[in-house]
Amino acid sequence: MARRGLTPFLLISLIISLTGGGAAQTPNMSPIAVALRAAPPEAAHPAFEDSLPVLNRYYAARDFRPIWTDGASLSPAGQSVMTEILRAAEDGLNPADYLLSRMSAVASRQDSEAMANREVLMSLAVVRFARDLGWGVTLPSEVDRDNVYDRRPFDAEAVLNTIATAPDAGVALRGFAPQSFVYRLMKEGLARLRDIERHGGWTTASDGPTLRPGDSGPRVQQLRKLLVERGDLQEISAEGDKFDAELTTALKQFQDRHGLKTDGVYGKQAVSEYNVPLATRILQMRLGLERLRWLPQRFTGRRIAVNLADFKAYVFDDDKVAFETRAVIGKQFSATPMFTGLMTYLVINPYWNVPPSITRREILPKIKADPNYLAKNHMEMEGGSVRQTPGPWNSLGRFKFMFPNTHNIYLHDTPARALFNEADRAFSHGCVRLEKPAELAALLLAGQGWTPERIKSVVEGGRSTTVTLDTPIPVAISYATAFLDPDGLIHFRRDVYGRDKKLIDALEHRNDISGQ
């Protein structure tokens, strides 16, 4: 698939045509019509979703009357959308990507041709900004072929018309941004990080021996100041060289915010997190905003979300976190993909139908080494297929939550409970294991006559039981290495699958038109 963005040749052709190098004007022809006619058809690139033909149709239907300009000045609509474009950085976008330098150059001229060119450039910028803001700068499947999201079609003409005919064009343009509370929180986090950057940034931590409660000395004093600076310790406690209970609590909060083991011990991992550059943290938040723009625009009702980088699963009811649980995700070479689905049923006391790849790689060699392996592990073989019977031994535990998808990924229980105590929990073959599956089942089935006691009774009965959800629930498997929790604390996680790097590469390889 072609990348979204103008190639240098096509961009130069477009800019030349919009700054005076185009076709001659036909007598009585509108300057805007001339500006659009002069632009070569090849300039209609996927970055603008065939914007030039769209603009031709749209302006022709309105007799080529301007939307954004009023003579040599911007119209109220133009001023409003320009204000929003200039605020693009608040959403993690780059204002320079939206033809600002070219519009500025054209605005310095007062002739009718320049005014028409400015109008067309404004429309191109508005369409592109709307798409980037509401649909994403990148295409998920181009960033990683395993990304499978329900994609809303982008109708450039409808988007342009919505903005152009709105009482306030800038408000309409801003309205294409995701309206979820998670997106709002991440924007707030980005603003806070950039404010820290404007005020001089962060102090780094020095290497040294591991510090524990009861220790004292200059590095304890340094740790206090670092914790105050990062917001984990109150300013009043900045002085002192004793590693006391208050300092331990503050350090544990820092560790929790960075996905570390919350043991209250100041060692190399904490030092390493303190020394991640602020610019990297800002970029992490911008990447999180981009991934949120990929998601289907569902902002109300019940939704289930898994943040793979955080090793957690959540249930959202409107703007509230109704439930959360630790999760175990796929190993490095069995990475859990990112996708969306619709949960339609759950199974209590499930069978585990062993995937053919696991049968081939793991089960068959074990059967060969031990003819009693299947019986010992409560497994059955039929033909070449292997399944494990329900029970406390079952690899899926007592529950699995199904949202049919091409990856054959689902949420489930597990008998391997100790793994939930690990800070990094990438241990599975790809499916997502839950620490509190019974609680999740009780929440999802509460409105269907299933009490916790009834669920427990079915579990103890041992019979595999499928329960269809009365209302299917949207599920999003996503990945954010920077985010805010409901209390407003900023969290960071390591890039366990290297997906931040992939997204950075995709953004860098987008044909950037800034400065052209």
C-alpha positions in Angstrom: 0.0 0.0 0.0 1.3 3.4 -0.8 2.5 5.5 2.0 0.4 8.5 3.0 2.3 11.7 2.2 3.4 13.6 -0.9 6.5 12.4 -2.7 9.0 15.2 -3.1 8.3 15.5 -6.9 4.5 15.6 -6.5 4.8 18.0 -3.6 7.0 20.4 -5.6 4.6 20.2 -8.5 1.7 21.0 -6.2 3.5 23.9 -4.5 4.6 25.4 -7.9 1.1 25.2 -9.2 -0.3 26.9 -6.0 2.3 29.6 -5.9 2.1 30.9 -9.5 3.5 28.3 -11.8 0.2 26.8 -13.0 -2.1 27.0 -16.0 -3.3 30.3 -17.5 -6.6 31.7 -16.2 -9.6 31.4 -18.5 -11.5 34.7 -18.8 -14.1 35.1 -16.1 -12.8 31.9 -14.4 -12.7 32.1 -10.6 -9.2 32.4 -9.2 -9.9 29.4 -6.9 -11.0 27.3 -9.9 -7.8 28.3 -11.6 -5.7 27.3 -8.6 -7.4 23.9 -8.4 -7.2 23.4 -12.2 -3.5 24.3 -12.2 -2.6 21.6 -9.6 -1.5 18.5 -11.5 -3.8 15.4 -11.0 -0.8 13.4 -9.8 -0.6 15.6 -6.7 -3.7 13.8 -5.4 -1.9 11.4 -3.0 -3.3 9.1 -0.4 -2.0 11.5 2.3 -4.9 13.7 1.3 -7.3 10.9 0.3 -7.5 12.2 -3.2 -8.0 15.7 -1.8 -7.6 17.7 -5.0 -10.5 16.0 -6.9 -12.5 16.3 -3.7 -11.8 20.0 -3.5 -12.6 20.5 -7.2 -16.1 18.9 -6.6 -16.7 20.7 -3.4 -15.7 24.2 -4.5 -17.6 23.8 -7.8 -20.8 23.0 -5.9 -20.4 26.3 -4.1 -19.4 28.3 -7.2 -15.8 28.5 -6.0 -16.6 30.8 -3.2 -13.9 30.8 -0.5 -14.3 29.3 2.9 -11.2 30.2 4.8 -10.2 33.5 3.2 -11.8 36.9 2.9 -9.8 38.9 0.5 -6.2 39.1 1.8 -7.3 38.0 5.3 -8.6 34.9 6.9 -12.4 34.6 7.3 -13.7 33.7 10.8 -13.8 30.1 9.7 -10.2 30.3 8.5 -9.1 31.9 11.7 -10.8 29.3 13.8 -9.3 26.3 11.9 -5.9 27.9 11.9 -6.0 28.2 15.6 -6.7 24.5 15.9 -3.9 23.6 13.5 -1.5 25.7 15.4 -2.5 23.7 18.5 -1.7 20.4 16.8 1.2 19.7 19.2 -1.3 19.4 22.1 -2.4 16.1 20.4 1.1 15.0 19.8 1.0 16.1 16.1 3.4 18.4 14.3 1.8 21.8 13.2 4.5 22.1 10.6 3.1 19.1 8.7 0.1 21.2 7.7 1.6 23.5 5.1 2.0 26.4 7.5 5.3 27.7 5.9 3.7 27.6 2.4 0.6 29.4 3.6 2.7 32.0 5.3 4.7 32.6 2.1 1.5 33.0 0.0 -0.2 35.2 2.6 2.6 37.8 2.1 1.2 38.5 -1.4 -1.9 40.5 -2.0 -2.9 39.5 -5.5 -6.0 37.4 -6.3 -3.9 34.4 -7.4 -2.1 34.3 -4.1 -5.4 34.6 -2.2 -6.8 31.7 -4.1 -3.7 29.6 -3.6 -3.9 30.3 0.1 -7.6 29.1 0.1 -6.6 25.8 -1.6 -3.6 25.2 0.7 -5.9 25.8 3.7 -8.4 23.2 2.5 -5.6 20.7 1.9 -4.2 21.4 5.4 -7.7 21.1 7.0 -8.4 17.7 5.4 -5.0 16.3 6.3 -5.2 17.6 9.9 -8.7 16.2 10.3 -7.6 12.8 9.2 -4.4 12.7 11.3 -6.4 13.9 14.3 -9.3 11.5 14.0 -8.0 8.5 12.1 -4.2 8.6 12.8 -1.1 9.7 11.0 -0.2 6.1 10.3 -2.1 3.0 9.2 -1.9 0.3 11.9 -1.5 -2.5 9.4 1.5 -0.7 7.8 3.2 -0.3 11.2 2.8 -4.0 12.0 1.0 -6.5 9.9 -0.5 -8.1 13.0 -2.4 -4.9 13.9 -6.0 -5.6 13.0 -8.4 -2.7 13.8 -11.9 -1.9 12.6 -11.2 1.1 10.4 -13.7 3.8 9.8 -13.7 5.0 6.2 -12.4 8.5 5.7 -14.7 10.6 3.5 -12.7 13.7 2.8 -15.6 15.6 1.2 -18.0 14.9 4.1 -15.3 15.9 6.6 -14.6 19.1 4.7 -18.3 19.9 4.5 -18.8 19.2 8.2 -16.1 21.7 9.1 -16.9 24.3 6.5 -20.7 24.5 7.3 -20.3 24.4 11.1 -21.1 27.5 13.2 -17.5 27.3 14.5 -15.2 25.5 12.0 -12.4 25.1 14.5 -14.7 23.4 17.0 -15.9 21.1 14.3 -12.3 20.3 13.3 -11.4 19.6 16.9 -14.4 17.4 17.2 -12.8 14.7 15.0 -10.3 13.9 17.8 -11.0 10.9 20.0 -13.4 11.9 22.8 -12.5 9.1 25.2 -11.4 10.0 28.8 -8.2 8.0 28.2 -7.3 10.3 25.3 -8.0 13.4 27.4 -5.8 12.0 30.2 -3.0 11.3 27.8 -3.2 14.8 26.4 -3.0 16.2 29.9 0.1 14.0 30.5 1.7 15.3 27.4 1.0 18.9 28.4 2.5 18.3 31.9 5.7 16.7 30.4 6.2 19.6 28.0 5.7 22.0 30.8 8.5 20.3 32.7 10.6 20.5 29.6 10.0 24.2 29.3 11.1 24.7 32.9 14.4 23.0 32.5 13.6 19.3 32.5 14.6 16.6 35.0 17.6 15.9 37.2 19.3 12.6 36.5 20.3 10.0 39.1 23.9 8.9 39.9 25.0 5.3 40.1 26.0 3.8 43.4 25.3 1.0 45.8 21.7 -0.3 46.3 19.9 1.7 49.0 17.4 0.1 51.5 15.2 1.3 54.3 17.4 2.3 57.2 20.3 3.5 55.1 21.5 7.1 55.2 23.9 9.4 53.3 24.2 11.8 50.4 22.6 9.5 47.9 19.5 9.2 50.1 19.4 13.0 50.1 19.6 12.9 46.3 16.9 10.3 46.1 14.6 12.5 48.2 15.1 15.4 45.8 14.4 13.1 42.8 11.2 11.8 44.3 10.0 15.4 45.0 11.0 16.4 41.4 9.0 13.5 39.9 6.0 14.2 42.1 6.2 11.1 44.3 7.2 12.9 47.6 6.0 16.1 49.0 8.2 19.2 48.8 8.2 19.5 52.6 10.1 16.2 52.8 12.9 17.1 50.3 15.6 17.5 53.0 17.1 14.7 55.0 19.5 11.8 54.5 17.5 9.1 56.2 15.8 6.3 54.2 12.7 6.3 56.4 9.1 4.9 56.0 7.9 8.0 54.2 10.7 7.7 51.6 10.0 4.0 51.2 6.3 4.7 50.4 7.3 7.4 47.9 9.8 5.1 46.2 7.3 2.4 45.9 4.9 4.8 44.1 7.7 5.6 41.7 8.4 1.9 41.1 4.7 1.3 40.5 4.5 4.2 38.1 7.4 2.7 36.1 6.3 -1.0 36.1 9.0 -2.1 38.5 8.8 -4.4 41.4 7.5 -2.4 44.3 9.9 -3.5 46.9 11.0 -0.1 48.2 14.7 -0.9 47.3 16.6 1.8 45.3 18.7 -0.2 42.8 19.9 -0.1 39.2 16.4 -0.5 37.7 15.1 2.6 39.4 18.2 4.5 38.5 17.8 3.5 34.9 14.2 4.7 34.9 15.2 8.1 36.4 17.8 8.5 33.6 15.4 8.0 30.7 15.5 11.4 28.8 12.4 13.5 29.2 12.3 13.8 25.4 11.8 10.0 25.3 9.0 10.2 27.8 7.3 12.9 25.7 7.7 10.7 22.6 6.2 7.8 24.4 3.1 9.8 25.3 2.8 11.0 21.7 2.9 7.4 20.5 0.2 6.5 22.9 -2.0 9.2 21.5 -1.4 8.0 17.9 -2.5 4.4 18.9 -5.6 5.7 20.5 -6.5 7.4 17.2 -6.4 4.0 15.5 -9.2 2.6 17.8 -12.9 2.5 16.9 -14.6 5.6 18.2 -16.5 4.0 21.1 -16.5 6.3 24.1 -19.6 5.2 26.0 -21.0 2.0 27.4 -19.0 -1.0 28.6 -15.7 -1.8 26.9 -12.8 -4.2 27.7 -9.2 -3.0 27.1 -5.9 -4.8 27.5 -2.7 -2.7 27.7 -0.1 -5.2 26.7 2.8 -2.9 27.8 1.2 -2.5 31.2 0.4 -6.3 31.6 -3.2 -5.4 32.7 -6.8 -5.7 31.5 -9.6 -3.3 32.3 -13.3 -2.9 32.1 -14.5 0.6 31.3 -18.1 1.7 32.0 -18.4 5.1 30.2 -15.6 7.2 31.8 -15.1 4.9 34.8 -12.7 2.1 35.4 -15.1 -0.6 36.7 -12.5 -3.4 36.9 -8.8 -4.1 36.5 -6.6 -7.1 36.8 -3.0 -8.1 36.2 -2.4 -10.0 33.0 0.2 -12.3 31.5 0.8 -11.7 27.8 2.7 -13.5 25.0 6.4 -14.2 25.2 8.8 -12.2 23.0 8.5 -14.7 20.1 4.8 -15.3 20.7 3.9 -11.7 21.1 0.2 -10.9 21.6 -1.1 -8.9 18.6 -3.0 -5.6 18.7 -6.5 -5.8 17.4 -10.2 -5.1 18.2 -13.0 -7.6 18.6 -16.4 -8.2 20.1 -16.7 -10.5 23.2 -19.8 -12.6 22.7 -19.5 -15.5 25.2 -17.5 -17.0 28.0 -16.9 -20.6 29.0 -16.8 -21.9 32.5 -14.6 -25.0 32.9 -13.3 -24.9 29.3 -11.5 -27.6 27.4 -8.2 -26.5 26.0 -7.9 -27.3 22.4 -4.2 -27.3 22.0 -3.1 -25.3 18.9 -1.4 -27.5 16.2 1.8 -25.5 16.5 2.1 -26.3 20.3 1.1 -29.9 19.6 3.8 -30.2 17.1 6.6 -28.3 19.0 5.8 -29.4 22.6 3.3 -32.1 23.0 4.4 -34.7 20.5 8.0 -34.8 21.7 6.8 -35.2 25.2 4.5 -38.1 24.2 7.4 -39.7 22.5 9.5 -39.4 25.6 6.7 -40.6 27.9 3.8 -42.7 26.5 1.8 -41.8 29.6 2.2 -38.0 29.1 -1.4 -37.5 27.9 -3.0 -39.3 30.8 -0.8 -37.6 33.4 -1.8 -34.2 32.0 -5.5 -34.9 31.6 -5.2 -34.8 27.8 -7.1 -36.6 25.0 -5.9 -37.2 21.4 -8.3 -37.6 18.6 -6.7 -37.9 15.2 -3.9 -35.5 15.3 -5.7 -33.1 17.7 -5.0 -32.8 21.4 -7.3 -31.3 24.0 -7.1 -31.0 27.8 -10.1 -31.8 29.9 -11.7 -29.2 32.2 -10.4 -29.0 35.8 -7.9 -27.2 38.0 -5.1 -28.6 35.9 -6.4 -27.1 32.7 -4.0 -24.6 31.1 -7.0 -22.2 30.6 -8.0 -22.5 34.2 -11.7 -22.3 34.9 -12.7 -19.5 32.6 -12.1 -18.3 29.0 -13.6 -15.1 27.5 -14.2 -15.3 23.8 -14.2 -12.6 21.1 -13.7 -14.5 17.8 -10.7 -13.2 15.8 -8.3 -14.4 13.2 -5.5 -14.6 15.7 -7.3 -17.1 17.9 -6.5 -14.9 20.9 -8.7 -14.8 24.0 -8.7 -14.0 27.7 -8.5 -16.8 30.2 -7.7 -18.1 33.7 -4.5 -20.0 34.5 -3.3 -22.4 37.1 0.1 -20.7 37.0 -0.7 -18.1 39.6 2.8 -17.3 40.7 3.6 -15.5 37.4 1.2 -12.6 38.4 3.7 -11.6 41.1 6.3 -10.8 38.4 6.7 -7.1 37.3 7.2 -8.1 33.6 4.7 -10.8 32.7 5.4 -11.9 29.1 5.1 -15.7 29.5 2.2 -17.0 27.5 1.9 -18.4 23.9 0.0 -15.3 22.9 -3.3 -15.4 24.8 -3.9 -13.1 27.7 -4.1 -14.8 31.1 -6.0 -13.0 33.9 -5.3 -12.9 37.6 -9.0 -12.3 38.5 -11.1 -14.2 36.0 -13.9 -15.2 38.4 -14.4 -11.5 39.3 -14.5 -10.6 35.7 -17.1 -13.3 34.9 -19.2 -12.1 37.9 -19.1 -8.5 36.6 -20.0 -9.4 33.0 -22.8 -11.8 34.0 -24.3 -9.8 36.8 -27.2 -8.6 34.7 -28.0 -12.1 33.4 -29.0 -13.7 36.7 -25.5 -15.1 37.4 -24.5 -14.5 41.0 -20.9 -15.2 42.2 -22.4 -18.2 44.1 -24.0 -19.6 41.0 -20.7 -19.2 39.1 -18.8 -20.9 41.9 -21.3 -23.8 41.8 -20.8 -24.3 38.1 -17.1 -24.2 38.5 -17.2 -26.8 41.3 -19.5 -29.0 39.2 -16.7 -29.4 36.6 -19.0 -29.4 33.5 -18.0 -27.2 30.6 -20.6 -24.5 30.4 -20.9 -21.8 27.7 -22.7 -18.6 28.6 -23.6 -16.2 25.8 -23.5 -12.5 26.7 -26.8 -10.7 26.2 -25.0 -7.7 24.9 -21.6 -8.2 23.1 -18.8 -6.1 24.6 -16.2 -4.3 22.5 -12.6 -5.4 23.2 -9.4 -3.6 22.3 -6.0 -5.1 22.7 -3.6 -2.2 22.6 -0.2 -1.1 23.7 0.8 2.1 25.6 4.2 2.6 27.2 3.0 6.0 28.7 -0.4 6.7 30.2 -2.2 8.3 33.1 -4.1 6.4 35.8 -7.5 7.6 37.0 -5.8 9.5 39.8 -3.8 11.5 37.3 -0.4 9.8 38.0 1.8 9.5 34.9 3.0 5.9 34.3 5.7 4.6 32.0 6.5 1.1 30.8 9.3 -0.5 28.9 8.8 -1.3 25.3 8.5 -5.1 25.9 7.8 -5.9 22.2 9.8 -3.2 20.5 6.5 -1.7 19.1 7.3 1.9 20.0 10.4 1.6 17.8 8.2 0.3 14.9 5.8 3.1 15.3 8.6 5.7 15.4 10.0 4.2 12.2 6.6 4.5 10.5 6.2 8.1 11.6 9.7 9.0 10.4 9.2 7.3 7.1 5.9 9.2 6.4 6.7 11.7 3.7 6.9 14.8 5.8 5.8 18.0 4.0 6.8 20.3 6.8 9.0 23.1 5.6 8.2 22.6 2.0 
